Amino acid sequence: MTQQTAIAEVTRVIDGLYATPSERVTRNDIHAHAVAADLAPDLMVHFDHLPEGDYERDELIETLNQMIRDRGEEKTLGLIPEF
């Protein structure tokens, strides 16, 4: 999977979750949406380990990007663009 493809898949999941950027979505809803999107295992692991809570779009992106950095995957997966 290319870096572009990985980020496009994650961005698609995030876009599907938020009608408005300030909307808050629960961790369980985020995870269920990611499972339904049938993400590759190397992407799904980030959603599996997402901390409990409610997230606005920018908070979710920030959290996922930090998880990618913490795992040293920013060069292989890339980072999710913040809007």
PDB file of N, CA, C and O in Angstrom:
ATOM      1  N   MET A   1       0.857  -1.175   0.000  1.00  0.00           N
ATOM      2  CA  MET A   1       0.000   0.000   0.000  1.00  0.00           C
ATOM      3  C   MET A   1       0.902   1.236   0.000  1.00  0.00           C
ATOM      4  O   MET A   1       1.822   1.351   0.810  1.00  0.00           O
ATOM      5  N   THR A   2       0.623   2.142  -0.910  1.00  0.00           N
ATOM      6  CA  THR A   2       1.417   3.363  -0.962  1.00  0.00           C
ATOM      7  C   THR A   2       0.985   4.327   0.134  1.00  0.00           C
ATOM      8  O   THR A   2      -0.109   4.217   0.688  1.00  0.00           O
ATOM      9  N   GLN A   3       1.856   5.259   0.429  1.00  0.00           N
ATOM     10  CA  GLN A   3       1.561   6.269   1.441  1.00  0.00           C
ATOM     11  C   GLN A   3       0.301   7.053   1.067  1.00  0.00           C
ATOM     12  O   GLN A   3      -0.548   7.314   1.920  1.00  0.00           O
ATOM     13  N   GLN A   4       0.186   7.420  -0.183  1.00  0.00           N
ATOM     14  CA  GLN A   4      -0.983   8.157  -0.661  1.00  0.00           C
ATOM     15  C   GLN A   4      -2.265   7.361  -0.486  1.00  0.00           C
ATOM     16  O   GLN A   4      -3.288   7.901  -0.066  1.00  0.00           O
ATOM     17  N   THR A   5      -2.207   6.091  -0.804  1.00  0.00           N
ATOM     18  CA  THR A   5      -3.380   5.227  -0.674  1.00  0.00           C
ATOM     19  C   THR A   5      -3.790   5.072   0.776  1.00  0.00           C
ATOM     20  O   THR A   5      -4.978   5.131   1.094  1.00  0.00           O
ATOM     21  N   ALA A   6      -2.825   4.876   1.659  1.00  0.00           N
ATOM     22  CA  ALA A   6      -3.119   4.709   3.086  1.00  0.00           C
ATOM     23  C   ALA A   6      -3.804   5.951   3.643  1.00  0.00           C
ATOM     24  O   ALA A   6      -4.831   5.847   4.312  1.00  0.00           O
ATOM     25  N   ILE A   7      -3.245   7.114   3.372  1.00  0.00           N
ATOM     26  CA  ILE A   7      -3.822   8.355   3.891  1.00  0.00           C
ATOM     27  C   ILE A   7      -5.188   8.612   3.260  1.00  0.00           C
ATOM     28  O   ILE A   7      -6.091   9.109   3.934  1.00  0.00           O
ATOM     29  N   ALA A   8      -5.354   8.286   1.991  1.00  0.00           N
ATOM     30  CA  ALA A   8      -6.655   8.466   1.327  1.00  0.00           C
ATOM     31  C   ALA A   8      -7.723   7.599   1.989  1.00  0.00           C
ATOM     32  O   ALA A   8      -8.858   8.043   2.167  1.00  0.00           O
ATOM     33  N   GLU A   9      -7.367   6.359   2.358  1.00  0.00           N
ATOM     34  CA  GLU A   9      -8.329   5.473   3.013  1.00  0.00           C
ATOM     35  C   GLU A   9      -8.730   6.007   4.383  1.00  0.00           C
ATOM     36  O   GLU A   9      -9.913   6.013   4.725  1.00  0.00           O
ATOM     37  N   VAL A  10      -7.756   6.454   5.168  1.00  0.00           N
ATOM     38  CA  VAL A  10      -8.057   6.999   6.490  1.00  0.00           C
ATOM     39  C   VAL A  10      -8.871   8.280   6.362  1.00  0.00           C
ATOM     40  O   VAL A  10      -9.819   8.491   7.119  1.00  0.00           O
ATOM     41  N   THR A  11      -8.513   9.124   5.423  1.00  0.00           N
ATOM     42  CA  THR A  11      -9.249  10.372   5.206  1.00  0.00           C
ATOM     43  C   THR A  11     -10.696  10.080   4.801  1.00  0.00           C
ATOM     44  O   THR A  11     -11.613  10.790   5.214  1.00  0.00           O
ATOM     45  N   ARG A  12     -10.897   9.050   4.005  1.00  0.00           N
ATOM     46  CA  ARG A  12     -12.256   8.661   3.593  1.00  0.00           C
ATOM     47  C   ARG A  12     -13.093   8.261   4.805  1.00  0.00           C
ATOM     48  O   ARG A  12     -14.267   8.619   4.902  1.00  0.00           O
ATOM     49  N   VAL A  13     -12.486   7.521   5.724  1.00  0.00           N
ATOM     50  CA  VAL A  13     -13.188   7.126   6.955  1.00  0.00           C
ATOM     51  C   VAL A  13     -13.545   8.366   7.764  1.00  0.00           C
ATOM     52  O   VAL A  13     -14.678   8.508   8.225  1.00  0.00           O
ATOM     53  N   ILE A  14     -12.589   9.253   7.933  1.00  0.00           N
ATOM     54  CA  ILE A  14     -12.823  10.467   8.716  1.00  0.00           C
ATOM     55  C   ILE A  14     -13.893  11.334   8.063  1.00  0.00           C
ATOM     56  O   ILE A  14     -14.781  11.841   8.748  1.00  0.00           O
ATOM     57  N   ASP A  15     -13.818  11.507   6.754  1.00  0.00           N
ATOM     58  CA  ASP A  15     -14.825  12.306   6.043  1.00  0.00           C
ATOM     59  C   ASP A  15     -16.225  11.735   6.234  1.00  0.00           C
ATOM     60  O   ASP A  15     -17.190  12.490   6.354  1.00  0.00           O
ATOM     61  N   GLY A  16     -16.343  10.421   6.263  1.00  0.00           N
ATOM     62  CA  GLY A  16     -17.633   9.780   6.438  1.00  0.00           C
ATOM     63  C   GLY A  16     -18.211   9.941   7.828  1.00  0.00           C
ATOM     64  O   GLY A  16     -19.410   9.748   8.032  1.00  0.00           O
ATOM     65  N   LEU A  17     -17.379  10.286   8.774  1.00  0.00           N
ATOM     66  CA  LEU A  17     -17.826  10.420  10.165  1.00  0.00           C
ATOM     67  C   LEU A  17     -18.397  11.790  10.503  1.00  0.00           C
ATOM     68  O   LEU A  17     -19.256  11.904  11.377  1.00  0.00           O
ATOM     69  N   TYR A  18     -17.936  12.809   9.833  1.00  0.00           N
ATOM     70  CA  TYR A  18     -18.239  14.177  10.266  1.00  0.00           C
ATOM     71  C   TYR A  18     -19.046  14.958   9.231  1.00  0.00           C
ATOM     72  O   TYR A  18     -18.590  15.207   8.116  1.00  0.00           O
ATOM     73  N   ALA A  19     -20.244  15.331   9.630  1.00  0.00           N
ATOM     74  CA  ALA A  19     -21.052  16.226   8.797  1.00  0.00           C
ATOM     75  C   ALA A  19     -20.509  17.652   8.927  1.00  0.00           C
ATOM     76  O   ALA A  19     -20.494  18.413   7.960  1.00  0.00           O
ATOM     77  N   THR A  20     -20.070  17.996  10.126  1.00  0.00           N
ATOM     78  CA  THR A  20     -19.439  19.293  10.384  1.00  0.00           C
ATOM     79  C   THR A  20     -18.168  19.047  11.201  1.00  0.00           C
ATOM     80  O   THR A  20     -18.125  18.117  12.006  1.00  0.00           O
ATOM     81  N   PRO A  21     -17.135  19.870  11.004  1.00  0.00           N
ATOM     82  CA  PRO A  21     -15.884  19.662  11.734  1.00  0.00           C
ATOM     83  C   PRO A  21     -16.022  19.744  13.254  1.00  0.00           C
ATOM     84  O   PRO A  21     -15.238  19.130  13.977  1.00  0.00           O
ATOM     85  N   SER A  22     -17.008  20.495  13.746  1.00  0.00           N
ATOM     86  CA  SER A  22     -17.149  20.664  15.194  1.00  0.00           C
ATOM     87  C   SER A  22     -18.028  19.595  15.840  1.00  0.00           C
ATOM     88  O   SER A  22     -18.220  19.598  17.056  1.00  0.00           O
ATOM     89  N   GLU A  23     -18.552  18.696  15.040  1.00  0.00           N
ATOM     90  CA  GLU A  23     -19.352  17.592  15.569  1.00  0.00           C
ATOM     91  C   GLU A  23     -18.452  16.672  16.381  1.00  0.00           C
ATOM     92  O   GLU A  23     -17.293  16.466  16.019  1.00  0.00           O
ATOM     93  N   ARG A  24     -18.965  16.118  17.472  1.00  0.00           N
ATOM     94  CA  ARG A  24     -18.213  15.181  18.307  1.00  0.00           C
ATOM     95  C   ARG A  24     -18.721  13.767  18.037  1.00  0.00           C
ATOM     96  O   ARG A  24     -19.927  13.523  18.002  1.00  0.00           O
ATOM     97  N   VAL A  25     -17.783  12.843  17.847  1.00  0.00           N
ATOM     98  CA  VAL A  25     -18.113  11.460  17.539  1.00  0.00           C
ATOM     99  C   VAL A  25     -17.407  10.586  18.573  1.00  0.00           C
ATOM    100  O   VAL A  25     -16.249  10.824  18.916  1.00  0.00           O
ATOM    101  N   THR A  26     -18.120   9.575  19.064  1.00  0.00           N
ATOM    102  CA  THR A  26     -17.539   8.706  20.087  1.00  0.00           C
ATOM    103  C   THR A  26     -16.492   7.774  19.486  1.00  0.00           C
ATOM    104  O   THR A  26     -16.497   7.493  18.288  1.00  0.00           O
ATOM    105  N   ARG A  27     -15.609   7.311  20.340  1.00  0.00           N
ATOM    106  CA  ARG A  27     -14.578   6.364  19.942  1.00  0.00           C
ATOM    107  C   ARG A  27     -15.218   5.103  19.365  1.00  0.00           C
ATOM    108  O   ARG A  27     -14.732   4.556  18.375  1.00  0.00           O
ATOM    109  N   ASN A  28     -16.297   4.647  19.974  1.00  0.00           N
ATOM    110  CA  ASN A  28     -16.956   3.433  19.479  1.00  0.00           C
ATOM    111  C   ASN A  28     -17.519   3.629  18.076  1.00  0.00           C
ATOM    112  O   ASN A  28     -17.409   2.737  17.236  1.00  0.00           O
ATOM    113  N   ASP A  29     -18.119   4.788  17.816  1.00  0.00           N
ATOM    114  CA  ASP A  29     -18.641   5.070  16.473  1.00  0.00           C
ATOM    115  C   ASP A  29     -17.505   5.179  15.448  1.00  0.00           C
ATOM    116  O   ASP A  29     -17.628   4.708  14.317  1.00  0.00           O
ATOM    117  N   ILE A  30     -16.403   5.805  15.862  1.00  0.00           N
ATOM    118  CA  ILE A  30     -15.243   5.932  14.981  1.00  0.00           C
ATOM    119  C   ILE A  30     -14.706   4.542  14.630  1.00  0.00           C
ATOM    120  O   ILE A  30     -14.430   4.240  13.469  1.00  0.00           O
ATOM    121  N   HIS A  31     -14.566   3.715  15.649  1.00  0.00           N
ATOM    122  CA  HIS A  31     -14.036   2.367  15.438  1.00  0.00           C
ATOM    123  C   HIS A  31     -14.963   1.546  14.537  1.00  0.00           C
ATOM    124  O   HIS A  31     -14.502   0.859  13.625  1.00  0.00           O
ATOM    125  N   ALA A  32     -16.260   1.622  14.797  1.00  0.00           N
ATOM    126  CA  ALA A  32     -17.227   0.869  13.986  1.00  0.00           C
ATOM    127  C   ALA A  32     -17.169   1.308  12.520  1.00  0.00           C
ATOM    128  O   ALA A  32     -17.259   0.481  11.613  1.00  0.00           O
ATOM    129  N   HIS A  33     -17.019   2.591  12.303  1.00  0.00           N
ATOM    130  CA  HIS A  33     -16.938   3.111  10.930  1.00  0.00           C
ATOM    131  C   HIS A  33     -15.660   2.605  10.247  1.00  0.00           C
ATOM    132  O   HIS A  33     -15.679   2.257   9.066  1.00  0.00           O
ATOM    133  N   ALA A  34     -14.560   2.569  10.991  1.00  0.00           N
ATOM    134  CA  ALA A  34     -13.298   2.075  10.434  1.00  0.00           C
ATOM    135  C   ALA A  34     -13.399   0.584  10.113  1.00  0.00           C
ATOM    136  O   ALA A  34     -12.903   0.137   9.078  1.00  0.00           O
ATOM    137  N   VAL A  35     -14.036  -0.182  10.990  1.00  0.00           N
ATOM    138  CA  VAL A  35     -14.225  -1.620  10.737  1.00  0.00           C
ATOM    139  C   VAL A  35     -15.070  -1.816   9.479  1.00  0.00           C
ATOM    140  O   VAL A  35     -14.742  -2.643   8.628  1.00  0.00           O
ATOM    141  N   ALA A  36     -16.147  -1.061   9.365  1.00  0.00           N
ATOM    142  CA  ALA A  36     -17.036  -1.176   8.208  1.00  0.00           C
ATOM    143  C   ALA A  36     -16.317  -0.812   6.901  1.00  0.00           C
ATOM    144  O   ALA A  36     -16.669  -1.313   5.833  1.00  0.00           O
ATOM    145  N   ALA A  37     -15.311   0.061   6.994  1.00  0.00           N
ATOM    146  CA  ALA A  37     -14.553   0.468   5.805  1.00  0.00           C
ATOM    147  C   ALA A  37     -13.538  -0.593   5.387  1.00  0.00           C
ATOM    148  O   ALA A  37     -12.913  -0.478   4.332  1.00  0.00           O
ATOM    149  N   ASP A  38     -13.373  -1.634   6.221  1.00  0.00           N
ATOM    150  CA  ASP A  38     -12.469  -2.747   5.906  1.00  0.00           C
ATOM    151  C   ASP A  38     -11.050  -2.255   5.627  1.00  0.00           C
ATOM    152  O   ASP A  38     -10.442  -2.604   4.616  1.00  0.00           O
ATOM    153  N   LEU A  39     -10.537  -1.433   6.554  1.00  0.00           N
ATOM    154  CA  LEU A  39      -9.184  -0.909   6.414  1.00  0.00           C
ATOM    155  C   LEU A  39      -8.152  -2.021   6.532  1.00  0.00           C
ATOM    156  O   LEU A  39      -8.382  -3.039   7.186  1.00  0.00           O
ATOM    157  N   ALA A  40      -7.034  -1.808   5.899  1.00  0.00           N
ATOM    158  CA  ALA A  40      -5.911  -2.742   6.010  1.00  0.00           C
ATOM    159  C   ALA A  40      -5.464  -2.801   7.472  1.00  0.00           C
ATOM    160  O   ALA A  40      -5.589  -1.816   8.199  1.00  0.00           O
ATOM    161  N   PRO A  41      -4.944  -3.954   7.904  1.00  0.00           N
ATOM    162  CA  PRO A  41      -4.540  -4.111   9.305  1.00  0.00           C
ATOM    163  C   PRO A  41      -3.551  -3.055   9.803  1.00  0.00           C
ATOM    164  O   PRO A  41      -3.639  -2.629  10.954  1.00  0.00           O
ATOM    165  N   ASP A  42      -2.606  -2.624   8.951  1.00  0.00           N
ATOM    166  CA  ASP A  42      -1.640  -1.625   9.393  1.00  0.00           C
ATOM    167  C   ASP A  42      -2.271  -0.255   9.612  1.00  0.00           C
ATOM    168  O   ASP A  42      -1.692   0.594  10.289  1.00  0.00           O
ATOM    169  N   LEU A  43      -3.447  -0.036   9.048  1.00  0.00           N
ATOM    170  CA  LEU A  43      -4.201   1.194   9.310  1.00  0.00           C
ATOM    171  C   LEU A  43      -5.182   1.001  10.467  1.00  0.00           C
ATOM    172  O   LEU A  43      -5.362   1.890  11.299  1.00  0.00           O
ATOM    173  N   MET A  44      -5.797  -0.148  10.502  1.00  0.00           N
ATOM    174  CA  MET A  44      -6.816  -0.434  11.516  1.00  0.00           C
ATOM    175  C   MET A  44      -6.243  -0.408  12.924  1.00  0.00           C
ATOM    176  O   MET A  44      -6.951  -0.073  13.874  1.00  0.00           O
ATOM    177  N   VAL A  45      -4.977  -0.755  13.069  1.00  0.00           N
ATOM    178  CA  VAL A  45      -4.359  -0.789  14.395  1.00  0.00           C
ATOM    179  C   VAL A  45      -4.468   0.560  15.100  1.00  0.00           C
ATOM    180  O   VAL A  45      -4.580   0.603  16.325  1.00  0.00           O
ATOM    181  N   HIS A  46      -4.439   1.637  14.365  1.00  0.00           N
ATOM    182  CA  HIS A  46      -4.558   2.965  14.975  1.00  0.00           C
ATOM    183  C   HIS A  46      -5.966   3.191  15.520  1.00  0.00           C
ATOM    184  O   HIS A  46      -6.134   3.798  16.577  1.00  0.00           O
ATOM    185  N   PHE A  47      -6.954   2.715  14.815  1.00  0.00           N
ATOM    186  CA  PHE A  47      -8.333   2.851  15.292  1.00  0.00           C
ATOM    187  C   PHE A  47      -8.597   1.886  16.446  1.00  0.00           C
ATOM    188  O   PHE A  47      -9.389   2.189  17.338  1.00  0.00           O
ATOM    189  N   ASP A  48      -7.939   0.729  16.433  1.00  0.00           N
ATOM    190  CA  ASP A  48      -8.077  -0.234  17.530  1.00  0.00           C
ATOM    191  C   ASP A  48      -7.546   0.333  18.839  1.00  0.00           C
ATOM    192  O   ASP A  48      -8.068   0.017  19.908  1.00  0.00           O
ATOM    193  N   HIS A  49      -6.522   1.160  18.766  1.00  0.00           N
ATOM    194  CA  HIS A  49      -5.881   1.699  19.957  1.00  0.00           C
ATOM    195  C   HIS A  49      -6.272   3.148  20.262  1.00  0.00           C
ATOM    196  O   HIS A  49      -5.648   3.798  21.100  1.00  0.00           O
ATOM    197  N   LEU A  50      -7.277   3.636  19.599  1.00  0.00           N
ATOM    198  CA  LEU A  50      -7.747   4.999  19.846  1.00  0.00           C
ATOM    199  C   LEU A  50      -8.276   5.101  21.278  1.00  0.00           C
ATOM    200  O   LEU A  50      -9.129   4.307  21.672  1.00  0.00           O
ATOM    201  N   PRO A  51      -7.787   6.062  22.058  1.00  0.00           N
ATOM    202  CA  PRO A  51      -8.263   6.202  23.437  1.00  0.00           C
ATOM    203  C   PRO A  51      -9.764   6.513  23.503  1.00  0.00           C
ATOM    204  O   PRO A  51     -10.329   7.121  22.594  1.00  0.00           O
ATOM    205  N   GLU A  52     -10.384   6.087  24.586  1.00  0.00           N
ATOM    206  CA  GLU A  52     -11.805   6.364  24.806  1.00  0.00           C
ATOM    207  C   GLU A  52     -12.054   7.865  24.796  1.00  0.00           C
ATOM    208  O   GLU A  52     -11.175   8.653  25.146  1.00  0.00           O
ATOM    209  N   GLY A  53     -13.246   8.250  24.396  1.00  0.00           N
ATOM    210  CA  GLY A  53     -13.630   9.656  24.416  1.00  0.00           C
ATOM    211  C   GLY A  53     -14.420  10.024  23.184  1.00  0.00           C
ATOM    212  O   GLY A  53     -14.681   9.198  22.310  1.00  0.00           O
ATOM    213  N   ASP A  54     -14.791  11.282  23.140  1.00  0.00           N
ATOM    214  CA  ASP A  54     -15.476  11.871  21.994  1.00  0.00           C
ATOM    215  C   ASP A  54     -14.477  12.775  21.285  1.00  0.00           C
ATOM    216  O   ASP A  54     -13.666  13.445  21.924  1.00  0.00           O
ATOM    217  N   TYR A  55     -14.545  12.785  19.962  1.00  0.00           N
ATOM    218  CA  TYR A  55     -13.571  13.532  19.180  1.00  0.00           C
ATOM    219  C   TYR A  55     -14.245  14.438  18.167  1.00  0.00           C
ATOM    220  O   TYR A  55     -15.173  14.029  17.469  1.00  0.00           O
ATOM    221  N   GLU A  56     -13.764  15.686  18.092  1.00  0.00           N
ATOM    222  CA  GLU A  56     -14.061  16.529  16.938  1.00  0.00           C
ATOM    223  C   GLU A  56     -13.096  16.079  15.852  1.00  0.00           C
ATOM    224  O   GLU A  56     -12.109  15.397  16.130  1.00  0.00           O
ATOM    225  N   ARG A  57     -13.381  16.458  14.629  1.00  0.00           N
ATOM    226  CA  ARG A  57     -12.561  16.034  13.486  1.00  0.00           C
ATOM    227  C   ARG A  57     -11.080  16.354  13.701  1.00  0.00           C
ATOM    228  O   ARG A  57     -10.223  15.489  13.522  1.00  0.00           O
ATOM    229  N   ASP A  58     -10.784  17.598  14.085  1.00  0.00           N
ATOM    230  CA  ASP A  58      -9.383  17.980  14.240  1.00  0.00           C
ATOM    231  C   ASP A  58      -8.713  17.237  15.391  1.00  0.00           C
ATOM    232  O   ASP A  58      -7.518  16.948  15.322  1.00  0.00           O
ATOM    233  N   GLU A  59      -9.453  16.927  16.437  1.00  0.00           N
ATOM    234  CA  GLU A  59      -8.901  16.156  17.557  1.00  0.00           C
ATOM    235  C   GLU A  59      -8.578  14.723  17.124  1.00  0.00           C
ATOM    236  O   GLU A  59      -7.552  14.167  17.516  1.00  0.00           O
ATOM    237  N   LEU A  60      -9.448  14.141  16.326  1.00  0.00           N
ATOM    238  CA  LEU A  60      -9.227  12.784  15.841  1.00  0.00           C
ATOM    239  C   LEU A  60      -7.984  12.740  14.951  1.00  0.00           C
ATOM    240  O   LEU A  60      -7.142  11.856  15.100  1.00  0.00           O
ATOM    241  N   ILE A  61      -7.873  13.678  14.043  1.00  0.00           N
ATOM    242  CA  ILE A  61      -6.714  13.724  13.150  1.00  0.00           C
ATOM    243  C   ILE A  61      -5.434  13.917  13.954  1.00  0.00           C
ATOM    244  O   ILE A  61      -4.432  13.248  13.700  1.00  0.00           O
ATOM    245  N   GLU A  62      -5.464  14.821  14.911  1.00  0.00           N
ATOM    246  CA  GLU A  62      -4.287  15.069  15.748  1.00  0.00           C
ATOM    247  C   GLU A  62      -3.895  13.803  16.522  1.00  0.00           C
ATOM    248  O   GLU A  62      -2.715  13.463  16.604  1.00  0.00           O
ATOM    249  N   THR A  63      -4.880  13.118  17.081  1.00  0.00           N
ATOM    250  CA  THR A  63      -4.615  11.891  17.848  1.00  0.00           C
ATOM    251  C   THR A  63      -4.052  10.791  16.949  1.00  0.00           C
ATOM    252  O   THR A  63      -3.070  10.142  17.309  1.00  0.00           O
ATOM    253  N   LEU A  64      -4.659  10.578  15.793  1.00  0.00           N
ATOM    254  CA  LEU A  64      -4.168   9.551  14.869  1.00  0.00           C
ATOM    255  C   LEU A  64      -2.756   9.871  14.378  1.00  0.00           C
ATOM    256  O   LEU A  64      -1.906   8.984  14.298  1.00  0.00           O
ATOM    257  N   ASN A  65      -2.509  11.148  14.050  1.00  0.00           N
ATOM    258  CA  ASN A  65      -1.164  11.529  13.600  1.00  0.00           C
ATOM    259  C   ASN A  65      -0.131  11.296  14.699  1.00  0.00           C
ATOM    260  O   ASN A  65       0.982  10.852  14.417  1.00  0.00           O
ATOM    261  N   GLN A  66      -0.488  11.593  15.948  1.00  0.00           N
ATOM    262  CA  GLN A  66       0.446  11.354  17.040  1.00  0.00           C
ATOM    263  C   GLN A  66       0.723   9.863  17.201  1.00  0.00           C
ATOM    264  O   GLN A  66       1.854   9.462  17.474  1.00  0.00           O
ATOM    265  N   MET A  67      -0.309   9.048  17.032  1.00  0.00           N
ATOM    266  CA  MET A  67      -0.124   7.605  17.116  1.00  0.00           C
ATOM    267  C   MET A  67       0.802   7.121  15.995  1.00  0.00           C
ATOM    268  O   MET A  67       1.647   6.254  16.221  1.00  0.00           O
ATOM    269  N   ILE A  68       0.648   7.670  14.806  1.00  0.00           N
ATOM    270  CA  ILE A  68       1.510   7.318  13.670  1.00  0.00           C
ATOM    271  C   ILE A  68       2.951   7.713  13.986  1.00  0.00           C
ATOM    272  O   ILE A  68       3.877   6.940  13.739  1.00  0.00           O
ATOM    273  N   ARG A  69       3.143   8.929  14.538  1.00  0.00           N
ATOM    274  CA  ARG A  69       4.487   9.370  14.903  1.00  0.00           C
ATOM    275  C   ARG A  69       5.089   8.471  15.985  1.00  0.00           C
ATOM    276  O   ARG A  69       6.251   8.073  15.900  1.00  0.00           O
ATOM    277  N   ASP A  70       4.285   8.159  16.999  1.00  0.00           N
ATOM    278  CA  ASP A  70       4.764   7.334  18.109  1.00  0.00           C
ATOM    279  C   ASP A  70       5.228   5.959  17.634  1.00  0.00           C
ATOM    280  O   ASP A  70       6.151   5.380  18.206  1.00  0.00           O
ATOM    281  N   ARG A  71       4.593   5.445  16.600  1.00  0.00           N
ATOM    282  CA  ARG A  71       4.958   4.131  16.059  1.00  0.00           C
ATOM    283  C   ARG A  71       6.046   4.241  14.969  1.00  0.00           C
ATOM    284  O   ARG A  71       6.470   3.233  14.405  1.00  0.00           O
ATOM    285  N   GLY A  72       6.486   5.470  14.686  1.00  0.00           N
ATOM    286  CA  GLY A  72       7.529   5.676  13.685  1.00  0.00           C
ATOM    287  C   GLY A  72       7.077   5.369  12.269  1.00  0.00           C
ATOM    288  O   GLY A  72       7.883   4.958  11.434  1.00  0.00           O
ATOM    289  N   GLU A  73       5.798   5.564  11.994  1.00  0.00           N
ATOM    290  CA  GLU A  73       5.243   5.199  10.684  1.00  0.00           C
ATOM    291  C   GLU A  73       4.966   6.389   9.774  1.00  0.00           C
ATOM    292  O   GLU A  73       4.333   6.237   8.728  1.00  0.00           O
ATOM    293  N   GLU A  74       5.435   7.571  10.165  1.00  0.00           N
ATOM    294  CA  GLU A  74       5.120   8.738   9.335  1.00  0.00           C
ATOM    295  C   GLU A  74       5.750   8.664   7.951  1.00  0.00           C
ATOM    296  O   GLU A  74       5.241   9.273   7.011  1.00  0.00           O
ATOM    297  N   LYS A  75       6.846   7.929   7.810  1.00  0.00           N
ATOM    298  CA  LYS A  75       7.475   7.787   6.483  1.00  0.00           C
ATOM    299  C   LYS A  75       6.818   6.689   5.656  1.00  0.00           C
ATOM    300  O   LYS A  75       6.834   6.753   4.427  1.00  0.00           O
ATOM    301  N   THR A  76       6.240   5.682   6.309  1.00  0.00           N
ATOM    302  CA  THR A  76       5.602   4.604   5.559  1.00  0.00           C
ATOM    303  C   THR A  76       4.119   4.882   5.317  1.00  0.00           C
ATOM    304  O   THR A  76       3.626   4.679   4.208  1.00  0.00           O
ATOM    305  N   LEU A  77       3.411   5.341   6.339  1.00  0.00           N
ATOM    306  CA  LEU A  77       1.982   5.632   6.179  1.00  0.00           C
ATOM    307  C   LEU A  77       1.735   7.080   5.804  1.00  0.00           C
ATOM    308  O   LEU A  77       0.789   7.381   5.076  1.00  0.00           O
ATOM    309  N   GLY A  78       2.567   7.969   6.287  1.00  0.00           N
ATOM    310  CA  GLY A  78       2.341   9.389   6.109  1.00  0.00           C
ATOM    311  C   GLY A  78       1.451   9.923   7.213  1.00  0.00           C
ATOM    312  O   GLY A  78       0.987   9.170   8.069  1.00  0.00           O
ATOM    313  N   LEU A  79       1.217  11.214   7.188  1.00  0.00           N
ATOM    314  CA  LEU A  79       0.356  11.852   8.180  1.00  0.00           C
ATOM    315  C   LEU A  79      -0.923  12.322   7.500  1.00  0.00           C
ATOM    316  O   LEU A  79      -0.942  12.637   6.310  1.00  0.00           O
ATOM    317  N   ILE A  80      -1.979  12.358   8.285  1.00  0.00           N
ATOM    318  CA  ILE A  80      -3.280  12.789   7.772  1.00  0.00           C
ATOM    319  C   ILE A  80      -3.279  14.311   7.695  1.00  0.00           C
ATOM    320  O   ILE A  80      -2.953  14.968   8.684  1.00  0.00           O
ATOM    321  N   PRO A  81      -3.630  14.885   6.562  1.00  0.00           N
ATOM    322  CA  PRO A  81      -3.647  16.342   6.450  1.00  0.00           C
ATOM    323  C   PRO A  81      -4.666  16.960   7.391  1.00  0.00           C
ATOM    324  O   PRO A  81      -5.790  16.474   7.511  1.00  0.00           O
ATOM    325  N   GLU A  82      -4.266  18.028   8.054  1.00  0.00           N
ATOM    326  CA  GLU A  82      -5.186  18.748   8.931  1.00  0.00           C
ATOM    327  C   GLU A  82      -5.812  19.884   8.127  1.00  0.00           C
ATOM    328  O   GLU A  82      -5.158  20.544   7.320  1.00  0.00           O
ATOM    329  N   PHE A  83      -7.087  20.081   8.377  1.00  0.00           N
ATOM    330  CA  PHE A  83      -7.821  21.115   7.631  1.00  0.00           C
ATOM    331  C   PHE A  83      -8.044  22.319   8.496  1.00  0.00           C
ATOM    332  O   PHE A  83      -8.643  23.297   8.050  1.00  0.00           O
TER     333      PHE A  83
END
